[in-house]
Amino acid sequence: MSHYIELMPSPASLIESLRSVGYSLEAAVADVVDNSIAARARYVDIRFSWNSGYPWLAIVDDGFGMAEDKLITAMRLGSISPLAVRDKDDLGRFGLGLKTASFSQCRQLTVLSKQSGQLNCCQWDIDLIVRDVSAGWKLRVLTTEESRQHQTLNDLIETYLDSKDSGTIVLWENLDRLKEPQSAQRNEQFFDSLMFDVRKHLELVFHRFLSSDQRNRKLVIRMNNDDLEPFNPFNPKNNATQELPEQTISVQGEKVLVQPFVLPHHNKVPTQEYNKYAGDEGYLHNQGFYVYRNQRLIIKGSWFRLIKKEELNKLIRVRVDIPNTLDHLWKLDVKKSYASPPEAVRQQLQQVINKIEGAGRGVYRQRGVKLASSVTSPVWRRVATGGSISYEINREHPLIAELLGQIDSEHRSHFQQMIKMIEYSFPVDLFYSDFAQNPRDVTTPTWDDKSFEQLVDIFVSSFLAAGNSESNVVEHLLSIDPFASNRNRTISTLLRKGHKQ
């Protein structure tokens, strides 16, 4: 007859495996901040120090804190079932976040919580568990005196909790994942760069909490006493941003809110602002759905394979708000950094995309139409044939036409072959890539004053030699590139040379 035996996992093996769930540092910190928000904190302080090669990081809040029994429960892995009904504002899910996020970055996790003036403290030490495999899951419960004897922890208590009735400190020590096999100086620089990434991540993920209009309860997050600034990826304060009508998708009696935005074209905003909202990955990568669970960003820049990321859609971003009651349908992962919409939602999101694509493509296609229509002799011509688009050098451009007319047939053939070589060598892929990432960075070479004046002289001489009137010099040159593209400089040069406008 079959029977059952109790087969406990090896604490040392399991805890080392949990360290590789896949948290980045910024995602791990954000997961702990979720707990502070759930505890109704108004202030969250993130403190960190390189500490001469022994770095530590702490997340401190002024939330309602925990009594000792609640703290011990919170330190248990899988403390709350993901199937349990949660408060509608709860940002948690599996009862693993505090532990797995912390273990992914450090080997010693200390949590001290104050409630009703009483300090309670517990500590997980991975090295202790690994050294003594027979001891099982040994959680250290510290007395108030032992907590005070810990220098870093005591400094944090004195700074943040002694003057308050409640609050919590999560302290990470032995941060073995934050070092590279380099010199001490380079390791410290690497640590500082990671902290900068954490800051940018939190400013994005919690931007709706950091904004004053979030439920009339603004959250303040500080990193080493420096306030974080909310980063809203939809740039709604710019008048050129298109905010399209909000739509509602009903799923099992719950509402999913969908709000599309089309960000401004690069010629509608200052360069600094345009680059800011492009993000490190650029507009092409950051287009798509931005999914928020209880106002907290969990996914950014994904079309969920409904459409491909394309250049013409790169200014479209869609905010999707889901409640935590639909977690089971969205397949939310432990790190709260991945989710997949259920089929019923996917179908309606596809309809949303179909409606907004035209608006996004229309904004992206804005170009300098006025300049193009006034240039009767551009250097380059756009040629569309058989569904493809190419750019050719305009043989009818006055300078090129004049040169072709002055040289003999043999040299004329050589010159025409050289023009074709330049056309065929146009770096389409490189240009597309550069323009997709940062269109404002793609510019034409600049003319030095001497070369520009020489070119003006050549055109003026040619124009007058053809029997044209002096009074038409300026008007004629301003219809030809590159003078049309350098209008003010051309006029200034002509006036300096005595030609009247």
For each residue, the residues with C-beta under 8 A, 3 or more apart:
1:
2:
3:
4:
5:
6:
7:
8: 136
9: 13 14
10: 13 14 133
11: 14 15 129 133 136 137
12: 15 16 129 130 133
13: 9 10 16 17
14: 9 10 11 17 18
15: 11 12 18 19 103 126 129 130
16: 12 13 19 20 126 130
17: 13 14 20
18: 14 15 21 77 99 100 103 104
19: 15 16 103 104 126
20: 16 17 104
21: 18 100 104 334 335
22: 104 335
23: 27 28 31 100 101 104 105 335
24: 27 28
25: 28 29 105 177 178 194 197 198
26: 29 30 194 197 198 200 201 202
27: 23 24 30 31 101 201 335 337
28: 23 24 25 31 32 101 102 104 105
29: 25 26 32 33 46 57 59 101 198 201 202
30: 26 27 33 34 201 202 205 206 336
31: 23 27 28 34 35 97 98 100 101 335 336
32: 28 29 35 36 59 97 98 101 102 170
33: 29 30 36 37 44 59 202 206 221
34: 30 31 37 38 91 92 97 296 336
35: 31 32 38 39 91 92 97 98 168 170
36: 32 33 39 41 44 59 61 63 168
37: 33 34 40 41 44 91 206 209 219 296
38: 34 35 63 87 89 90 91 92
39: 35 36 61 63 64 65 168
40: 37 63 64
41: 36 37 44 61 62 63 167 219
42: 62 217 218 219 220
43: 61 62 219 220 221 222
44: 33 36 37 41 59 60 61 219 220 221 222
45: 58 59 60 61 160 221 222 225
46: 29 57 58 59 60 198 202 221 222 223 224
47: 57 58 60 156 223 224
48: 55 56 57 58 195 223 224
49: 55 56
50: 53 55 188 191 192
51: 54 55 56
52:
53: 50 184 187 188
54: 51 173
55: 48 49 50 51 175 178 191
56: 48 49 51 152 171 172 173 175
57: 29 46 47 48 105 106 171 172 175
58: 45 46 47 48 152 156 169 170 171 172
59: 29 32 33 36 44 45 46 169 170
60: 44 45 46 47 156 160 161 167 168 169 170
61: 36 39 41 43 44 45 167 168
62: 41 42 43 160 164 166 167
63: 36 38 39 40 41 166 167 168
64: 39 40 115 166
65: 39 113 114 115 166 167 168
66: 70 71 74 113 115 120 168
67: 70 71 115 116 118 120
68: 71 72 118 120 141
69: 72 73
70: 66 67 73 74 113
71: 66 67 68 74 75 111 113 120 121 122
72: 68 69 75 76 122 139 141
73: 69 70 76 79
74: 66 70 71 79 98 111
75: 71 72 79 98 99 111 122 124 139
76: 72 73 79 95
77: 18 95 96 99 100
78: 81 94 95 96
79: 73 74 75 76 95
80: 84 86 92 94 95
81: 78 84 95
82: 93 94 95 327
83: 328
84: 80 81
85:
86: 80 90 92 324
87: 38 90
88: 294 323 324 325
89: 38 294
90: 38 86 87 294 324
91: 34 35 37 38 293 294 296 324 336
92: 34 35 38 80 86 95 97
93: 82 97 324 327 332 334 336
94: 78 80 82 97 334
95: 76 77 78 79 80 81 82 92
96: 77 78 99 100 334
97: 31 32 34 35 92 93 94 100 101 334 336
98: 31 32 35 74 75 101 102 111 170
99: 18 75 77 96 102 103 109 124
100: 18 21 23 31 77 96 97 103 104 334
101: 23 27 28 29 31 32 97 98 104 105 335
102: 28 32 98 99 105 106 109 124 170 172
103: 15 18 19 99 100 106 107 109 124 126
104: 18 19 20 21 22 23 28 100 101 177
105: 23 25 28 57 101 102 172 175 177 178
106: 57 102 103 109 172 173 174 175 176 177
107: 103 125 126 127 173 174 176
108: 123 124 125 126 127 172 173 174
109: 99 102 103 106 123 124 170 171 172
110: 121 122 123 142 150 153 169 170 171 173
111: 71 74 75 98 121 122 123 168 169 170 171
112: 119 120 121 142 147 153 157 161 168 169 171
113: 65 66 70 71 119 120 121 167 168 169
114: 65 117 118 119 120 161 164 165 166 167 168
115: 64 65 66 67 118 120 165 166
116: 67 165 166
117: 114 165
118: 67 68 114 115
119: 112 113 114 144 147 157 161
120: 66 67 68 71 112 113 114 115
121: 71 110 111 112 113 141 142 143 144 146 147 153
122: 71 72 75 110 111 139 140 141 142
123: 108 109 110 111 139 140 142
124: 75 99 102 103 108 109 129 139 140
125: 107 108 128 129 140
126: 15 16 19 103 107 108 129 130
127: 107 108 130 131 174
128: 125 131 132 135 138 140
129: 11 12 15 124 125 126 132 133 135 137 138
130: 12 15 16 126 127 133
131: 127 128
132: 128 129 135 138
133: 10 11 12 129 130
134:
135: 128 129 132 138
136: 8 11
137: 11 129
138: 128 129 132 135
139: 72 75 122 123 124
140: 122 123 124 125 128
141: 68 72 121 122
142: 110 112 121 122 123 146 147
143: 121 146 147
144: 119 121 147 148
145: 148 149
146: 121 142 143 149 150
147: 112 119 121 142 143 144 150 153 154 157
148: 144 145 153 154 157
149: 145 146 154
150: 110 146 147 153 154
151: 154 155
152: 56 58 155 156 171 173
153: 110 112 121 147 148 150 156 157 169 171
154: 147 148 149 150 151 157 158
155: 151 152 158 159
156: 47 58 60 152 153 159 160 161 169 171
157: 112 119 147 148 153 154 160 161 162 169
158: 154 155 161 162
159: 155 156 162
160: 45 60 62 156 157 164 167 169
161: 60 112 114 119 156 157 158 164 167 169
162: 157 158 159
163:
164: 62 114 160 161 167
165: 114 115 116 117
166: 62 63 64 65 114 115 116
167: 41 60 61 62 63 65 113 114 160 161 164
168: 35 36 39 60 61 63 65 66 111 112 113 114
169: 58 59 60 110 111 112 113 153 156 157 160 161
170: 32 35 58 59 60 98 102 109 110 111
171: 56 57 58 109 110 111 112 152 153 156
172: 56 57 58 102 105 106 108 109 175
173: 54 56 106 107 108 110 152
174: 106 107 108 127
175: 55 56 57 105 106 172 178 179
176: 106 107 179
177: 25 104 105 106
178: 25 55 105 175 190 191 194
179: 175 176 187 190 191
180: 186 187 190
181:
182: 186 187 190
183: 186 187
184: 53 187 188
185: 188 189
186: 180 182 183 189 190
187: 53 179 180 182 183 184 190 191
188: 50 53 184 185 191 192
189: 185 186 192 193
190: 178 179 180 182 186 187 193 194
191: 50 55 178 179 187 188 194 195
192: 50 188 189 195 196
193: 189 190 196 197
194: 25 26 178 190 191 197 198
195: 48 191 192 198 199 223
196: 192 193 199 200
197: 25 26 193 194 200 201
198: 25 26 29 46 194 195 201 202 223
199: 195 196 202 203 223 228
200: 26 196 197 203 204 231
201: 26 27 29 30 197 198 204 205
202: 26 29 30 33 46 198 199 205 206 221 223 228
203: 199 200 206 207 210 228 229 230 231
204: 200 201 207 231 233 297 300
205: 30 201 202 296 297
206: 30 33 37 202 203 209 210 219 221 228 230 296 297
207: 203 204 210 211 230 231 232 233 297
208: 211 214 230 232 292 295 296 297
209: 37 206 214 218 219 295 296
210: 203 206 207 214 218 219 220 221 228 229 230
211: 207 208 214 218 230 232
212: 218
213: 216
214: 208 209 210 211 217 218 219 295
215:
216: 213
217: 42 214
218: 42 209 210 211 212 214
219: 37 41 42 43 44 206 209 210 214
220: 42 43 44 210 227
221: 33 43 44 45 46 202 206 210 227 228
222: 43 44 45 46 225 226 227 228
223: 46 47 48 195 198 199 202 226 228
224: 46 47 48
225: 45 222
226: 222 223
227: 220 221 222
228: 199 202 203 206 210 221 222 223
229: 203 210
230: 203 206 207 208 210 211
231: 200 203 204 207
232: 207 208 211 235 236 237
233: 204 207 277 279 286 290 300 317
234: 241 243 261 263 290 317 319
235: 232 238 241 261 263 264 273 277
236: 232 241 243 261
237: 232 241
238: 235 241 264 268 269 273
239:
240: 264 265 268 269
241: 234 235 236 237 238 261 262 263 264
242: 261 262 359 363
243: 234 236 259 260 261
244: 259 260 261 262 355 356 359
245: 260
246: 257 258 259
247: 257 258 259 348 352
248: 255 256 257 258
249: 255 256 257 258 344 345 348 349
250: 253 254 255 256
251: 254 255 256 326 329 342 344 345
252: 326 329
253: 250
254: 250 251 323 325 326
255: 248 249 250 251 323
256: 248 249 250 251 320 321 322 326 345
257: 246 247 248 249 319 320 321
258: 246 247 248 249 318 319 320 321 348 349 352
259: 243 244 246 247 318 319 320 321
260: 243 244 245 316 317 318 319 352 355 356 359
261: 234 235 236 241 242 243 244 316 317 318 319
262: 241 242 244 315 316 356 359 360 363
263: 234 235 241 277 283 315 316 317 363
264: 235 238 240 241 268 269 274 315 363
265: 240 268 269 315 363 364 366
266: 269 274 439 440
267: 366 368
268: 238 240 264 265 366
269: 238 240 264 265 266 273 274
270: 273 274
271: 274 275 440
272: 275 276
273: 235 238 269 270 276 277
274: 264 266 269 270 271 277 278 440
275: 271 272 278 438 440
276: 272 273
277: 233 235 263 273 274 283
278: 274 275 282 283 286 437 438
279: 233 282 283 285 286
280:
281: 284 285 286 301
282: 278 279 285 286 436 437 438
283: 263 277 278 279 286 287 314 315 436 437
284: 281 287 309 311 314 436 437
285: 279 281 282 301 309
286: 233 278 279 281 282 283 300 301 314 317
287: 283 284 301 303 309 313 314 315 316 317
288: 300 301 302 303 309 316 317 318
289: 299 301 302 303 304 317 318 320 349
290: 233 234 297 299 300 301 317 318 319 320
291: 297 298 299 300 302 320 322 330 339
292: 208 295 296 297 298 319 320 321 322
293: 91 296 298 322 323 324 327 330 332 336 339
294: 88 89 90 91 323 324
295: 208 209 214 292 321
296: 34 37 91 205 206 208 209 292 293 336
297: 204 205 206 207 208 290 291 292 300
298: 291 292 293 332 336 337 338 339
299: 289 290 291 302 337 338 339
300: 204 233 286 288 290 291 297
301: 281 285 286 287 288 289 290 317
302: 288 289 291 299
303: 287 288 289 306 307 308 309 353
304: 289 340 341 346 349
305:
306: 303 346 349 350 353
307: 303 310 313 353 357
308: 303
309: 284 285 287 288 303 313 314
310: 307 313 314
311: 284 314 364 432 436
312: 360 361 364 365
313: 287 307 309 310 316 357 360 361 364
314: 283 284 286 287 309 310 311 360 364 436
315: 262 263 264 265 283 287 360 363 364
316: 260 261 262 263 287 288 313 356 357 359 360
317: 233 234 260 261 263 286 287 288 289 290 301
318: 258 259 260 261 288 289 290 352 353 356
319: 234 257 258 259 260 261 290 292
320: 256 257 258 259 289 290 291 292 349
321: 256 257 258 259 292 295
322: 256 291 292 293 326 330 339
323: 88 254 255 293 294 326
324: 86 88 90 91 93 293 294 327
325: 88 254
326: 251 252 254 256 322 323 329 330 342
327: 82 93 293 324 330 332
328: 83 331
329: 251 252 326 341 342 345
330: 291 293 322 326 327 339 340 341 342
331: 328 338 339 340
332: 93 293 298 327 336 338 339
333: 336 337 338 339
334: 21 93 94 96 97 100
335: 21 22 23 27 31 101 338
336: 30 31 34 91 93 97 293 296 298 332 333
337: 27 298 299 333
338: 298 299 331 332 333 335
339: 291 293 298 299 322 330 331 332 333
340: 304 330 331
341: 304 329 330 345 346 349
342: 251 326 329 330 345 346
343: 346 347
344: 249 251 347 348
345: 249 251 256 329 341 342 348 349
346: 304 306 341 342 343 349 350
347: 343 344 350 351
348: 247 249 258 344 345 351 352
349: 249 258 289 304 306 320 341 345 346 352 353
350: 306 346 347 353 354
351: 347 348 354 355
352: 247 258 260 318 348 349 355 356
353: 303 306 307 318 349 350 356 357
354: 350 351 357
355: 244 260 351 352 358
356: 244 260 262 316 318 352 353 359 360
357: 307 313 316 353 354 360 361
358: 355 361 362
359: 242 244 260 262 316 356 362 363
360: 262 312 313 314 315 316 356 357 363 364
361: 312 313 357 358 364 365
362: 358 359 365 366
363: 242 262 263 264 265 315 359 360 366
364: 265 311 312 313 314 315 360 361
365: 312 361 362
366: 265 267 268 362 363
367: 372
368: 267 371 372
369: 372 373
370: 373 374
371: 368 374 375 484 485
372: 367 368 369 375 378
373: 369 370
374: 370 371 478 479 484
375: 371 372 378 479 480 481 484 485
376: 479 480
377: 394 396 397 398 479 480 481
378: 372 375 381 394 397 481
379: 393 394 397 481 482
380: 391 392 393 394
381: 378 391 392 393 394
382: 389 390 391
383: 389 390 391 392
384: 388 389
385: 388 390
386:
387:
388: 384 385
389: 382 383 384
390: 382 383 385 423
391: 380 381 382 383 423 426
392: 380 381 383 423
393: 379 380 381 397 400 419 422 423
394: 377 378 379 380 381 397 400
395: 400 401 404 416 419
396: 377 400 401
397: 377 378 379 393 394 400 401 480 481
398: 377 401 402 459 462 463 480
399: 402 403 458 459 462
400: 393 394 395 396 397 403 404 419
401: 395 396 397 398 404 405
402: 398 399 405 406 462
403: 399 400 406 407 415
404: 395 400 401 407 412 415 416
405: 401 402
406: 402 403
407: 403 404 411 412 415
408: 411 412
409: 412 413
410: 413 414
411: 407 408 414 415
412: 404 407 408 409 415 416
413: 409 410 416 417
414: 410 411 417 418
415: 403 404 407 411 412 418 419
416: 395 404 412 413 419 420
417: 413 414 420 421
418: 414 415 421 422
419: 393 395 400 415 416 422 423
420: 416 417 423 424
421: 417 418 424 425
422: 393 418 419 425 426
423: 390 391 392 393 419 420 426
424: 420 421
425: 421 422
426: 391 422 423 431
427: 430 431
428: 431 432
429: 432 433
430: 427 433 434
431: 426 427 428 434 435 442
432: 311 428 429 435 436
433: 429 430 436 437
434: 430 431 437 438 441 442
435: 431 432 438 439 442
436: 282 283 284 311 314 432 433 439
437: 278 282 283 284 433 434 441
438: 275 278 282 434 435 441 442
439: 266 435 436 442
440: 266 271 274 275
441: 434 437 438
442: 431 434 435 438 439
443:
444: 482 485
445:
446:
447: 451 452 455 482 486 489
448: 451 452
449: 452 453
450: 453 454
451: 447 448 454 455
452: 447 448 449 455 456 486 489 493
453: 449 450 456 457 493 497
454: 450 451 457 458
455: 447 451 452 458 459 482
456: 452 453 459 460 477 483 490 493 494 497
457: 453 454 460 461 497
458: 399 454 455 461 462
459: 398 399 455 456 462 463 477 480 483
460: 456 457 463 464 473 477 494 497 499
461: 457 458 464 465
462: 398 399 402 458 459 465 466
463: 398 459 460 466 468 473 476 477
464: 460 461 467 468 470 473
465: 461 462
466: 462 463
467: 464
468: 463 464 472 473 476
469: 472
470: 464 473 499 500
471: 500
472: 468 469 475 476
473: 460 463 464 468 470 476 477 494 499
474: 477 478 490 491 494 499 500 501
475: 472 478 479
476: 463 468 472 473 479 480
477: 456 459 460 463 473 474 480 483 490 494
478: 374 474 475 483 484 487 490 491
479: 374 375 376 377 475 476 484
480: 375 376 377 397 398 459 476 477 483 484
481: 375 377 378 379 397 484 485
482: 379 444 447 455 485 486
483: 456 459 477 478 480 486 487 490
484: 371 374 375 478 479 480 481 487
485: 371 375 444 481 482
486: 447 452 482 483 489 490
487: 478 483 484 490 491
488: 491 492
489: 447 452 486 492 493
490: 456 474 477 478 483 486 487 493 494
491: 474 478 487 488 494 495 501
492: 488 489 495 496
493: 452 453 456 489 490 496 497
494: 456 460 473 474 477 490 491 497 499 501
495: 491 492 498 499 500 501
496: 492 493
497: 453 456 457 460 493 494
498: 495
499: 460 470 473 474 494 495
500: 470 471 474 495
501: 474 491 494 495
